[in-house]
Amino acid sequence: MKIKKLDELQYIKRGNVFKHCLFTTICLLLINIALLEFDIAIASQRSTLVLIVLFVVSLLCIEMIYFEIYPLSEKRQKFLYIFAGLYGLAAIIASVYD
């Protein structure tokens, strides 16, 4: 498998994607803390944290596909991102339904 060279624009796009995911994680954790302080429980604490992680991973995969950032080979990496994104969304839906 040949590793693809990334130019400066790809590094900027990748940095923006990771920045969005970091801020999303921080905001979701702060919202979770605020809800716990007011004794509002949407789901169990473990399920809530798993949902946050799955949501952020799904967001990462969706943004990587949207900005067409494929660090290895486009065909293999695109399939991996699509699979991980769909798996994350299915897991979130299943957790919320449960």
Secondary structure as GFF3:
##gff-version 3
##sequence-region A 1 98
A	DSSP	alpha_helix	8	37	.	.	.	ID=ss1
A	DSSP	alpha_helix	45	66	.	.	.	ID=ss2
A	DSSP	alpha_helix	74	97	.	.	.	ID=ss3
###
